Amino acid sequence: MMGMRWSNWVGLLMMVIFLFIHEPIWLFLSSETTNILWAIPVVAYVIAAAVLLIRGGPDHEKA
């Protein structure tokens, strides 16, 4: 059975943090079109959090 690894917990924490800060980010990004470059790090953050949450690190308990 696969358990939660530390990297999965980091991804989950990143997603929970994003859950609370997504509204101010969305309002900031939609206020002007010049702020569209801010969308690149936001998307990278979400992708990194999702990959950590889903994939995780290597399983060290396999023998």
Stockholm file with secondary structure:
# STOCKHOLM 1.0

chainA/1-63         MMGMRWSNWVGLLMMVIFLFIHEPIWLFLSSETTNILWAIPVVAYVIAAAVLLIRGGPDHEKA
#=GR chainA/1-63 SS CCCCCHHHHHHHHHHHHHHHHHHHHHHHHHHCGGGGGGHHHHHHHHHHHHHHHHTCSCCTTCC
#=GC SS_cons        CCCCCHHHHHHHHHHHHHHHHHHHHHHHHHHCGGGGGGHHHHHHHHHHHHHHHHTCSCCTTCC
//
